[in-house]
Amino acid sequence: MRDFLYKTAKKKLNFGIIMTELKFPVRMCIACKARLPQFRLLRLQVHEGEISAYSGHGRSFYVCLVCADGNVKTLKKALYSKCKKIDKHILDVGKMVKEIATNG
């Protein structure tokens, strides 16, 4: 049901038959550079030097669930290069992302 809510349908007329073409917004994971549908990624932001769930204001980034679970080294490297305001002393980036993923 959740997948259905995120799909937008575009109807085309093809030889008298109405066909439905499904469109997904595609976003990229900052760690592994995989392009996935938006609803399959976690949307996070850096607010006051800490990683938190996206609040609706400011810049954000996407992380796939695979990178959130295991690819901590690549995730940390991507965060340090992309986010200027992140505290460099954060050591448990993977732990913080997993906690946000489970709690929402």
TORVO-93811 format. One record per atom (N, C-alpha, C): residue number from 0; x, y, z; residue in three letters; atom name. Coordinates in nm, 2 decimals, always signed. Example, Ala and Ser with C-alpha at 12.3 -4.5 7.8 and 13.67 -1.06 7.14 Angstrom:
<num->0&east->+1.32&north->-0.57&up->+0.78&residu->ALA&atome->N> .
<num->0&east->+1.23&north->-0.45&up->+0.78&residu->ALA&atome->CA> .
<num->0&east->+1.32&north->-0.33&up->+0.78&residu->ALA&atome->C> .
<num->1&east->+1.28&north->-0.22&up->+0.71&residu->SER&atome->N> .
<num->1&east->+1.37&north->-0.11&up->+0.71&residu->SER&atome->CA> .
<num->1&east->+1.29&north->+0.00&up->+0.79&residu->SER&atome->C> .
This chain:
<num->0&east->+0.08&north->-0.12&up->+0.00&residu->MET&atome->N> .
<num->0&east->+0.00&north->+0.00&up->+0.00&residu->MET&atome->CA> .
<num->0&east->+0.09&north->+0.13&up->+0.00&residu->MET&atome->C> .
<num->1&east->+0.20&north->+0.12&up->+0.08&residu->ARG&atome->N> .
<num->1&east->+0.29&north->+0.24&up->+0.09&residu->ARG&atome->CA> .
<num->1&east->+0.34&north->+0.27&up->-0.05&residu->ARG&atome->C> .
<num->2&east->+0.38&north->+0.17&up->-0.12&residu->ASP&atome->N> .
<num->2&east->+0.44&north->+0.19&up->-0.26&residu->ASP&atome->CA> .
<num->2&east->+0.34&north->+0.26&up->-0.35&residu->ASP&atome->C> .
<num->3&east->+0.21&north->+0.22&up->-0.33&residu->PHE&atome->N> .
<num->3&east->+0.11&north->+0.28&up->-0.42&residu->PHE&atome->CA> .
<num->3&east->+0.09&north->+0.43&up->-0.39&residu->PHE&atome->C> .
<num->4&east->+0.11&north->+0.47&up->-0.26&residu->LEU&atome->N> .
<num->4&east->+0.09&north->+0.61&up->-0.23&residu->LEU&atome->CA> .
<num->4&east->+0.20&north->+0.70&up->-0.29&residu->LEU&atome->C> .
<num->5&east->+0.32&north->+0.64&up->-0.31&residu->TYR&atome->N> .
<num->5&east->+0.43&north->+0.73&up->-0.36&residu->TYR&atome->CA> .
<num->5&east->+0.43&north->+0.73&up->-0.52&residu->TYR&atome->C> .
<num->6&east->+0.35&north->+0.65&up->-0.58&residu->LYS&atome->N> .
<num->6&east->+0.35&north->+0.65&up->-0.72&residu->LYS&atome->CA> .
<num->6&east->+0.26&north->+0.75&up->-0.78&residu->LYS&atome->C> .
<num->7&east->+0.30&north->+0.81&up->-0.89&residu->THR&atome->N> .
<num->7&east->+0.21&north->+0.90&up->-0.96&residu->THR&atome->CA> .
<num->7&east->+0.18&north->+0.83&up->-1.10&residu->THR&atome->C> .
<num->8&east->+0.06&north->+0.83&up->-1.14&residu->ALA&atome->N> .
<num->8&east->+0.03&north->+0.76&up->-1.26&residu->ALA&atome->CA> .
<num->8&east->+0.01&north->+0.87&up->-1.37&residu->ALA&atome->C> .
<num->9&east->+0.06&north->+0.83&up->-1.49&residu->LYS&atome->N> .
<num->9&east->+0.04&north->+0.92&up->-1.61&residu->LYS&atome->CA> .
<num->9&east->-0.02&north->+0.83&up->-1.71&residu->LYS&atome->C> .
<num->10&east->-0.13&north->+0.86&up->-1.76&residu->LYS&atome->N> .
<num->10&east->-0.20&north->+0.78&up->-1.85&residu->LYS&atome->CA> .
<num->10&east->-0.17&north->+0.82&up->-2.00&residu->LYS&atome->C> .
<num->11&east->-0.15&north->+0.72&up->-2.08&residu->LYS&atome->N> .
<num->11&east->-0.12&north->+0.75&up->-2.22&residu->LYS&atome->CA> .
<num->11&east->-0.22&north->+0.67&up->-2.30&residu->LYS&atome->C> .
<num->12&east->-0.26&north->+0.72&up->-2.41&residu->LEU&atome->N> .
<num->12&east->-0.36&north->+0.66&up->-2.50&residu->LEU&atome->CA> .
<num->12&east->-0.27&north->+0.59&up->-2.61&residu->LEU&atome->C> .
<num->13&east->-0.28&north->+0.46&up->-2.62&residu->ASN&atome->N> .
<num->13&east->-0.20&north->+0.39&up->-2.72&residu->ASN&atome->CA> .
<num->13&east->-0.29&north->+0.29&up->-2.79&residu->ASN&atome->C> .
<num->14&east->-0.33&north->+0.32&up->-2.91&residu->PHE&atome->N> .
<num->14&east->-0.42&north->+0.24&up->-2.99&residu->PHE&atome->CA> .
<num->14&east->-0.55&north->+0.21&up->-2.92&residu->PHE&atome->C> .
<num->15&east->-0.61&north->+0.31&up->-2.86&residu->GLY&atome->N> .
<num->15&east->-0.73&north->+0.29&up->-2.79&residu->GLY&atome->CA> .
<num->15&east->-0.72&north->+0.23&up->-2.66&residu->GLY&atome->C> .
<num->16&east->-0.60&north->+0.18&up->-2.61&residu->ILE&atome->N> .
<num->16&east->-0.59&north->+0.12&up->-2.48&residu->ILE&atome->CA> .
<num->16&east->-0.52&north->+0.22&up->-2.39&residu->ILE&atome->C> .
<num->17&east->-0.58&north->+0.24&up->-2.27&residu->ILE&atome->N> .
<num->17&east->-0.52&north->+0.33&up->-2.18&residu->ILE&atome->CA> .
<num->17&east->-0.41&north->+0.26&up->-2.10&residu->ILE&atome->C> .
<num->18&east->-0.29&north->+0.30&up->-2.11&residu->MET&atome->N> .
<num->18&east->-0.18&north->+0.24&up->-2.04&residu->MET&atome->CA> .
<num->18&east->-0.13&north->+0.34&up->-1.93&residu->MET&atome->C> .
<num->19&east->-0.09&north->+0.28&up->-1.82&residu->THR&atome->N> .
<num->19&east->-0.04&north->+0.36&up->-1.70&residu->THR&atome->CA> .
<num->19&east->+0.11&north->+0.35&up->-1.69&residu->THR&atome->C> .
<num->20&east->+0.18&north->+0.47&up->-1.69&residu->GLU&atome->N> .
<num->20&east->+0.32&north->+0.47&up->-1.67&residu->GLU&atome->CA> .
<num->20&east->+0.35&north->+0.53&up->-1.53&residu->GLU&atome->C> .
<num->21&east->+0.42&north->+0.45&up->-1.45&residu->LEU&atome->N> .
<num->21&east->+0.45&north->+0.49&up->-1.31&residu->LEU&atome->CA> .
<num->21&east->+0.58&north->+0.57&up->-1.31&residu->LEU&atome->C> .
<num->22&east->+0.58&north->+0.68&up->-1.23&residu->LYS&atome->N> .
<num->22&east->+0.69&north->+0.76&up->-1.22&residu->LYS&atome->CA> .
<num->22&east->+0.73&north->+0.77&up->-1.07&residu->LYS&atome->C> .
<num->23&east->+0.86&north->+0.76&up->-1.04&residu->PHE&atome->N> .
<num->23&east->+0.92&north->+0.77&up->-0.91&residu->PHE&atome->CA> .
<num->23&east->+1.02&north->+0.89&up->-0.90&residu->PHE&atome->C> .
<num->24&east->+1.01&north->+0.97&up->-0.80&residu->PRO&atome->N> .
<num->24&east->+1.13&north->+1.06&up->-0.78&residu->PRO&atome->CA> .
<num->24&east->+1.25&north->+0.98&up->-0.74&residu->PRO&atome->C> .
<num->25&east->+1.36&north->+1.01&up->-0.82&residu->VAL&atome->N> .
<num->25&east->+1.48&north->+0.93&up->-0.79&residu->VAL&atome->CA> .
<num->25&east->+1.58&north->+1.02&up->-0.72&residu->VAL&atome->C> .
<num->26&east->+1.65&north->+0.97&up->-0.62&residu->ARG&atome->N> .
<num->26&east->+1.75&north->+1.04&up->-0.54&residu->ARG&atome->CA> .
<num->26&east->+1.87&north->+0.96&up->-0.53&residu->ARG&atome->C> .
<num->27&east->+1.98&north->+1.02&up->-0.49&residu->MET&atome->N> .
<num->27&east->+2.11&north->+0.95&up->-0.49&residu->MET&atome->CA> .
<num->27&east->+2.16&north->+0.94&up->-0.34&residu->MET&atome->C> .
<num->28&east->+2.21&north->+0.82&up->-0.30&residu->CYS&atome->N> .
<num->28&east->+2.27&north->+0.80&up->-0.17&residu->CYS&atome->CA> .
<num->28&east->+2.41&north->+0.87&up->-0.17&residu->CYS&atome->C> .
<num->29&east->+2.44&north->+0.95&up->-0.07&residu->ILE&atome->N> .
<num->29&east->+2.57&north->+1.02&up->-0.07&residu->ILE&atome->CA> .
<num->29&east->+2.69&north->+0.93&up->-0.05&residu->ILE&atome->C> .
<num->30&east->+2.67&north->+0.81&up->+0.01&residu->ALA&atome->N> .
<num->30&east->+2.78&north->+0.72&up->+0.04&residu->ALA&atome->CA> .
<num->30&east->+2.82&north->+0.63&up->-0.08&residu->ALA&atome->C> .
<num->31&east->+2.72&north->+0.56&up->-0.13&residu->CYS&atome->N> .
<num->31&east->+2.75&north->+0.46&up->-0.24&residu->CYS&atome->CA> .
<num->31&east->+2.71&north->+0.51&up->-0.38&residu->CYS&atome->C> .
<num->32&east->+2.65&north->+0.63&up->-0.39&residu->LYS&atome->N> .
<num->32&east->+2.61&north->+0.69&up->-0.51&residu->LYS&atome->CA> .
<num->32&east->+2.51&north->+0.61&up->-0.59&residu->LYS&atome->C> .
<num->33&east->+2.43&north->+0.53&up->-0.52&residu->ALA&atome->N> .
<num->33&east->+2.33&north->+0.45&up->-0.59&residu->ALA&atome->CA> .
<num->33&east->+2.20&north->+0.54&up->-0.61&residu->ALA&atome->C> .
<num->34&east->+2.14&north->+0.53&up->-0.72&residu->ARG&atome->N> .
<num->34&east->+2.02&north->+0.60&up->-0.75&residu->ARG&atome->CA> .
<num->34&east->+1.90&north->+0.51&up->-0.72&residu->ARG&atome->C> .
<num->35&east->+1.82&north->+0.55&up->-0.63&residu->LEU&atome->N> .
<num->35&east->+1.70&north->+0.47&up->-0.58&residu->LEU&atome->CA> .
<num->35&east->+1.58&north->+0.56&up->-0.58&residu->LEU&atome->C> .
<num->36&east->+1.46&north->+0.50&up->-0.57&residu->PRO&atome->N> .
<num->36&east->+1.34&north->+0.58&up->-0.55&residu->PRO&atome->CA> .
<num->36&east->+1.34&north->+0.65&up->-0.42&residu->PRO&atome->C> .
<num->37&east->+1.29&north->+0.76&up->-0.41&residu->GLN&atome->N> .
<num->37&east->+1.30&north->+0.85&up->-0.29&residu->GLN&atome->CA> .
<num->37&east->+1.25&north->+0.78&up->-0.16&residu->GLN&atome->C> .
<num->38&east->+1.14&north->+0.70&up->-0.17&residu->PHE&atome->N> .
<num->38&east->+1.08&north->+0.64&up->-0.06&residu->PHE&atome->CA> .
<num->38&east->+1.17&north->+0.52&up->+0.00&residu->PHE&atome->C> .
<num->39&east->+1.27&north->+0.48&up->-0.07&residu->ARG&atome->N> .
<num->39&east->+1.36&north->+0.37&up->-0.02&residu->ARG&atome->CA> .
<num->39&east->+1.49&north->+0.43&up->+0.05&residu->ARG&atome->C> .
<num->40&east->+1.50&north->+0.56&up->+0.06&residu->LEU&atome->N> .
<num->40&east->+1.61&north->+0.62&up->+0.12&residu->LEU&atome->CA> .
<num->40&east->+1.57&north->+0.70&up->+0.25&residu->LEU&atome->C> .
<num->41&east->+1.67&north->+0.71&up->+0.34&residu->LEU&atome->N> .
<num->41&east->+1.65&north->+0.79&up->+0.46&residu->LEU&atome->CA> .
<num->41&east->+1.69&north->+0.94&up->+0.42&residu->LEU&atome->C> .
<num->42&east->+1.61&north->+1.03&up->+0.47&residu->ARG&atome->N> .
<num->42&east->+1.64&north->+1.17&up->+0.44&residu->ARG&atome->CA> .
<num->42&east->+1.69&north->+1.23&up->+0.58&residu->ARG&atome->C> .
<num->43&east->+1.81&north->+1.28&up->+0.58&residu->LEU&atome->N> .
<num->43&east->+1.87&north->+1.33&up->+0.70&residu->LEU&atome->CA> .
<num->43&east->+1.92&north->+1.47&up->+0.68&residu->LEU&atome->C> .
<num->44&east->+1.96&north->+1.54&up->+0.79&residu->GLN&atome->N> .
<num->44&east->+2.02&north->+1.67&up->+0.78&residu->GLN&atome->CA> .
<num->44&east->+2.12&north->+1.69&up->+0.89&residu->GLN&atome->C> .
<num->45&east->+2.21&north->+1.78&up->+0.88&residu->VAL&atome->N> .
<num->45&east->+2.30&north->+1.82&up->+0.98&residu->VAL&atome->CA> .
<num->45&east->+2.25&north->+1.95&up->+1.04&residu->VAL&atome->C> .
<num->46&east->+2.21&north->+1.94&up->+1.17&residu->HIS&atome->N> .
<num->46&east->+2.16&north->+2.06&up->+1.24&residu->HIS&atome->CA> .
<num->46&east->+2.24&north->+2.09&up->+1.36&residu->HIS&atome->C> .
<num->47&east->+2.30&north->+2.20&up->+1.37&residu->GLU&atome->N> .
<num->47&east->+2.39&north->+2.24&up->+1.48&residu->GLU&atome->CA> .
<num->47&east->+2.50&north->+2.14&up->+1.51&residu->GLU&atome->C> .
<num->48&east->+2.56&north->+2.08&up->+1.40&residu->GLY&atome->N> .
<num->48&east->+2.67&north->+1.99&up->+1.41&residu->GLY&atome->CA> .
<num->48&east->+2.63&north->+1.85&up->+1.44&residu->GLY&atome->C> .
<num->49&east->+2.50&north->+1.82&up->+1.45&residu->GLU&atome->N> .
<num->49&east->+2.46&north->+1.68&up->+1.47&residu->GLU&atome->CA> .
<num->49&east->+2.37&north->+1.63&up->+1.36&residu->GLU&atome->C> .
<num->50&east->+2.37&north->+1.50&up->+1.34&residu->ILE&atome->N> .
<num->50&east->+2.29&north->+1.44&up->+1.24&residu->ILE&atome->CA> .
<num->50&east->+2.15&north->+1.41&up->+1.30&residu->ILE&atome->C> .
<num->51&east->+2.04&north->+1.45&up->+1.22&residu->SER&atome->N> .
<num->51&east->+1.91&north->+1.43&up->+1.27&residu->SER&atome->CA> .
<num->51&east->+1.82&north->+1.40&up->+1.15&residu->SER&atome->C> .
<num->52&east->+1.70&north->+1.36&up->+1.18&residu->ALA&atome->N> .
<num->52&east->+1.60&north->+1.34&up->+1.07&residu->ALA&atome->CA> .
<num->52&east->+1.56&north->+1.47&up->+1.01&residu->ALA&atome->C> .
<num->53&east->+1.53&north->+1.47&up->+0.88&residu->TYR&atome->N> .
<num->53&east->+1.50&north->+1.60&up->+0.81&residu->TYR&atome->CA> .
<num->53&east->+1.38&north->+1.67&up->+0.88&residu->TYR&atome->C> .
<num->54&east->+1.39&north->+1.79&up->+0.91&residu->SER&atome->N> .
<num->54&east->+1.28&north->+1.87&up->+0.98&residu->SER&atome->CA> .
<num->54&east->+1.19&north->+1.95&up->+0.88&residu->SER&atome->C> .
<num->55&east->+1.24&north->+1.96&up->+0.76&residu->GLY&atome->N> .
<num->55&east->+1.16&north->+2.04&up->+0.66&residu->GLY&atome->CA> .
<num->55&east->+1.22&north->+2.17&up->+0.63&residu->GLY&atome->C> .
<num->56&east->+1.33&north->+2.21&up->+0.70&residu->HIS&atome->N> .
<num->56&east->+1.39&north->+2.34&up->+0.67&residu->HIS&atome->CA> .
<num->56&east->+1.54&north->+2.31&up->+0.65&residu->HIS&atome->C> .
<num->57&east->+1.60&north->+2.38&up->+0.56&residu->GLY&atome->N> .
<num->57&east->+1.75&north->+2.37&up->+0.53&residu->GLY&atome->CA> .
<num->57&east->+1.78&north->+2.26&up->+0.43&residu->GLY&atome->C> .
<num->58&east->+1.91&north->+2.24&up->+0.42&residu->ARG&atome->N> .
<num->58&east->+1.96&north->+2.14&up->+0.33&residu->ARG&atome->CA> .
<num->58&east->+1.96&north->+2.00&up->+0.39&residu->ARG&atome->C> .
<num->59&east->+1.94&north->+1.90&up->+0.30&residu->SER&atome->N> .
<num->59&east->+1.94&north->+1.76&up->+0.35&residu->SER&atome->CA> .
<num->59&east->+2.01&north->+1.67&up->+0.26&residu->SER&atome->C> .
<num->60&east->+2.03&north->+1.54&up->+0.30&residu->PHE&atome->N> .
<num->60&east->+2.09&north->+1.44&up->+0.21&residu->PHE&atome->CA> .
<num->60&east->+2.02&north->+1.31&up->+0.23&residu->PHE&atome->C> .
<num->61&east->+2.05&north->+1.22&up->+0.14&residu->TYR&atome->N> .
<num->61&east->+1.98&north->+1.09&up->+0.14&residu->TYR&atome->CA> .
<num->61&east->+2.09&north->+0.98&up->+0.17&residu->TYR&atome->C> .
<num->62&east->+2.05&north->+0.88&up->+0.24&residu->VAL&atome->N> .
<num->62&east->+2.13&north->+0.76&up->+0.27&residu->VAL&atome->CA> .
<num->62&east->+2.05&north->+0.64&up->+0.25&residu->VAL&atome->C> .
<num->63&east->+2.10&north->+0.54&up->+0.17&residu->CYS&atome->N> .
<num->63&east->+2.03&north->+0.41&up->+0.15&residu->CYS&atome->CA> .
<num->63&east->+2.04&north->+0.33&up->+0.28&residu->CYS&atome->C> .
<num->64&east->+1.95&north->+0.23&up->+0.29&residu->LEU&atome->N> .
<num->64&east->+1.95&north->+0.15&up->+0.41&residu->LEU&atome->CA> .
<num->64&east->+2.07&north->+0.06&up->+0.42&residu->LEU&atome->C> .
<num->65&east->+2.13&north->+0.02&up->+0.31&residu->VAL&atome->N> .
<num->65&east->+2.25&north->-0.07&up->+0.31&residu->VAL&atome->CA> .
<num->65&east->+2.37&north->+0.01&up->+0.37&residu->VAL&atome->C> .
<num->66&east->+2.39&north->+0.14&up->+0.33&residu->CYS&atome->N> .
<num->66&east->+2.49&north->+0.22&up->+0.38&residu->CYS&atome->CA> .
<num->66&east->+2.47&north->+0.25&up->+0.53&residu->CYS&atome->C> .
<num->67&east->+2.35&north->+0.27&up->+0.56&residu->ALA&atome->N> .
<num->67&east->+2.31&north->+0.30&up->+0.70&residu->ALA&atome->CA> .
<num->67&east->+2.35&north->+0.18&up->+0.79&residu->ALA&atome->C> .
<num->68&east->+2.33&north->+0.06&up->+0.74&residu->ASP&atome->N> .
<num->68&east->+2.36&north->-0.06&up->+0.82&residu->ASP&atome->CA> .
<num->68&east->+2.51&north->-0.09&up->+0.83&residu->ASP&atome->C> .
<num->69&east->+2.58&north->-0.08&up->+0.72&residu->GLY&atome->N> .
<num->69&east->+2.72&north->-0.14&up->+0.73&residu->GLY&atome->CA> .
<num->69&east->+2.83&north->-0.06&up->+0.67&residu->GLY&atome->C> .
<num->70&east->+2.81&north->+0.03&up->+0.59&residu->ASN&atome->N> .
<num->70&east->+2.91&north->+0.10&up->+0.51&residu->ASN&atome->CA> .
<num->70&east->+2.95&north->+0.23&up->+0.59&residu->ASN&atome->C> .
<num->71&east->+3.00&north->+0.22&up->+0.71&residu->VAL&atome->N> .
<num->71&east->+3.02&north->+0.33&up->+0.80&residu->VAL&atome->CA> .
<num->71&east->+3.14&north->+0.42&up->+0.75&residu->VAL&atome->C> .
<num->72&east->+3.25&north->+0.35&up->+0.71&residu->LYS&atome->N> .
<num->72&east->+3.36&north->+0.43&up->+0.67&residu->LYS&atome->CA> .
<num->72&east->+3.33&north->+0.52&up->+0.55&residu->LYS&atome->C> .
<num->73&east->+3.26&north->+0.46&up->+0.45&residu->THR&atome->N> .
<num->73&east->+3.23&north->+0.54&up->+0.33&residu->THR&atome->CA> .
<num->73&east->+3.13&north->+0.65&up->+0.37&residu->THR&atome->C> .
<num->74&east->+3.03&north->+0.62&up->+0.45&residu->LEU&atome->N> .
<num->74&east->+2.93&north->+0.72&up->+0.50&residu->LEU&atome->CA> .
<num->74&east->+3.00&north->+0.83&up->+0.57&residu->LEU&atome->C> .
<num->75&east->+3.10&north->+0.80&up->+0.66&residu->LYS&atome->N> .
<num->75&east->+3.17&north->+0.91&up->+0.73&residu->LYS&atome->CA> .
<num->75&east->+3.25&north->+1.00&up->+0.64&residu->LYS&atome->C> .
<num->76&east->+3.31&north->+0.94&up->+0.54&residu->LYS&atome->N> .
<num->76&east->+3.39&north->+1.01&up->+0.45&residu->LYS&atome->CA> .
<num->76&east->+3.30&north->+1.11&up->+0.36&residu->LYS&atome->C> .
<num->77&east->+3.19&north->+1.05&up->+0.32&residu->ALA&atome->N> .
<num->77&east->+3.09&north->+1.14&up->+0.24&residu->ALA&atome->CA> .
<num->77&east->+3.04&north->+1.25&up->+0.32&residu->ALA&atome->C> .
<num->78&east->+3.00&north->+1.22&up->+0.45&residu->LEU&atome->N> .
<num->78&east->+2.95&north->+1.33&up->+0.53&residu->LEU&atome->CA> .
<num->78&east->+3.05&north->+1.44&up->+0.56&residu->LEU&atome->C> .
<num->79&east->+3.17&north->+1.40&up->+0.58&residu->TYR&atome->N> .
<num->79&east->+3.28&north->+1.50&up->+0.61&residu->TYR&atome->CA> .
<num->79&east->+3.31&north->+1.59&up->+0.49&residu->TYR&atome->C> .
<num->80&east->+3.30&north->+1.53&up->+0.37&residu->SER&atome->N> .
<num->80&east->+3.33&north->+1.61&up->+0.25&residu->SER&atome->CA> .
<num->80&east->+3.21&north->+1.69&up->+0.21&residu->SER&atome->C> .
<num->81&east->+3.09&north->+1.65&up->+0.23&residu->LYS&atome->N> .
<num->81&east->+2.97&north->+1.72&up->+0.18&residu->LYS&atome->CA> .
<num->81&east->+2.92&north->+1.82&up->+0.29&residu->LYS&atome->C> .
<num->82&east->+2.92&north->+1.79&up->+0.41&residu->CYS&atome->N> .
<num->82&east->+2.86&north->+1.87&up->+0.52&residu->CYS&atome->CA> .
<num->82&east->+2.97&north->+1.96&up->+0.58&residu->CYS&atome->C> .
<num->83&east->+2.96&north->+2.09&up->+0.57&residu->LYS&atome->N> .
<num->83&east->+3.06&north->+2.18&up->+0.62&residu->LYS&atome->CA> .
<num->83&east->+3.04&north->+2.20&up->+0.77&residu->LYS&atome->C> .
<num->84&east->+2.92&north->+2.19&up->+0.82&residu->LYS&atome->N> .
<num->84&east->+2.89&north->+2.22&up->+0.96&residu->LYS&atome->CA> .
<num->84&east->+2.89&north->+2.10&up->+1.05&residu->LYS&atome->C> .
<num->85&east->+2.93&north->+1.99&up->+1.01&residu->ILE&atome->N> .
<num->85&east->+2.93&north->+1.87&up->+1.10&residu->ILE&atome->CA> .
<num->85&east->+3.05&north->+1.87&up->+1.19&residu->ILE&atome->C> .
<num->86&east->+3.04&north->+1.83&up->+1.31&residu->ASP&atome->N> .
<num->86&east->+3.15&north->+1.83&up->+1.41&residu->ASP&atome->CA> .
<num->86&east->+3.24&north->+1.71&up->+1.37&residu->ASP&atome->C> .
<num->87&east->+3.37&north->+1.74&up->+1.36&residu->LYS&atome->N> .
<num->87&east->+3.46&north->+1.64&up->+1.32&residu->LYS&atome->CA> .
<num->87&east->+3.49&north->+1.53&up->+1.43&residu->LYS&atome->C> .
<num->88&east->+3.44&north->+1.56&up->+1.55&residu->HIS&atome->N> .
<num->88&east->+3.46&north->+1.46&up->+1.66&residu->HIS&atome->CA> .
<num->88&east->+3.36&north->+1.35&up->+1.67&residu->HIS&atome->C> .
<num->89&east->+3.26&north->+1.36&up->+1.58&residu->ILE&atome->N> .
<num->89&east->+3.15&north->+1.25&up->+1.58&residu->ILE&atome->CA> .
<num->89&east->+3.22&north->+1.12&up->+1.53&residu->ILE&atome->C> .
<num->90&east->+3.22&north->+1.02&up->+1.61&residu->LEU&atome->N> .
<num->90&east->+3.28&north->+0.90&up->+1.58&residu->LEU&atome->CA> .
<num->90&east->+3.18&north->+0.79&up->+1.54&residu->LEU&atome->C> .
<num->91&east->+3.06&north->+0.80&up->+1.60&residu->ASP&atome->N> .
<num->91&east->+2.96&north->+0.70&up->+1.58&residu->ASP&atome->CA> .
<num->91&east->+2.86&north->+0.74&up->+1.48&residu->ASP&atome->C> .
<num->92&east->+2.90&north->+0.78&up->+1.36&residu->VAL&atome->N> .
<num->92&east->+2.81&north->+0.82&up->+1.25&residu->VAL&atome->CA> .
<num->92&east->+2.71&north->+0.71&up->+1.22&residu->VAL&atome->C> .
<num->93&east->+2.76&north->+0.59&up->+1.20&residu->GLY&atome->N> .
<num->93&east->+2.68&north->+0.48&up->+1.16&residu->GLY&atome->CA> .
<num->93&east->+2.58&north->+0.45&up->+1.27&residu->GLY&atome->C> .
<num->94&east->+2.62&north->+0.46&up->+1.40&residu->LYS&atome->N> .
<num->94&east->+2.53&north->+0.43&up->+1.51&residu->LYS&atome->CA> .
<num->94&east->+2.41&north->+0.54&up->+1.51&residu->LYS&atome->C> .
<num->95&east->+2.45&north->+0.66&up->+1.49&residu->MET&atome->N> .
<num->95&east->+2.35&north->+0.77&up->+1.49&residu->MET&atome->CA> .
<num->95&east->+2.25&north->+0.75&up->+1.37&residu->MET&atome->C> .
<num->96&east->+2.30&north->+0.71&up->+1.25&residu->VAL&atome->N> .
<num->96&east->+2.21&north->+0.69&up->+1.14&residu->VAL&atome->CA> .
<num->96&east->+2.12&north->+0.58&up->+1.16&residu->VAL&atome->C> .
<num->97&east->+2.17&north->+0.47&up->+1.22&residu->LYS&atome->N> .
<num->97&east->+2.09&north->+0.35&up->+1.25&residu->LYS&atome->CA> .
<num->97&east->+1.98&north->+0.39&up->+1.35&residu->LYS&atome->C> .
<num->98&east->+2.01&north->+0.47&up->+1.45&residu->GLU&atome->N> .
<num->98&east->+1.92&north->+0.51&up->+1.55&residu->GLU&atome->CA> .
<num->98&east->+1.81&north->+0.59&up->+1.49&residu->GLU&atome->C> .
<num->99&east->+1.84&north->+0.68&up->+1.40&residu->ILE&atome->N> .
<num->99&east->+1.74&north->+0.76&up->+1.34&residu->ILE&atome->CA> .
<num->99&east->+1.65&north->+0.68&up->+1.25&residu->ILE&atome->C> .
<num->100&east->+1.71&north->+0.58&up->+1.18&residu->ALA&atome->N> .
<num->100&east->+1.64&north->+0.49&up->+1.09&residu->ALA&atome->CA> .
<num->100&east->+1.53&north->+0.41&up->+1.17&residu->ALA&atome->C> .
<num->101&east->+1.57&north->+0.36&up->+1.29&residu->THR&atome->N> .
<num->101&east->+1.48&north->+0.28&up->+1.36&residu->THR&atome->CA> .
<num->101&east->+1.37&north->+0.36&up->+1.43&residu->THR&atome->C> .
<num->102&east->+1.41&north->+0.48&up->+1.48&residu->ASN&atome->N> .
<num->102&east->+1.31&north->+0.56&up->+1.56&residu->ASN&atome->CA> .
<num->102&east->+1.23&north->+0.65&up->+1.47&residu->ASN&atome->C> .
<num->103&east->+1.28&north->+0.69&up->+1.35&residu->GLY&atome->N> .
<num->103&east->+1.21&north->+0.77&up->+1.26&residu->GLY&atome->CA> .
<num->103&east->+1.24&north->+0.91&up->+1.28&residu->GLY&atome->C> .
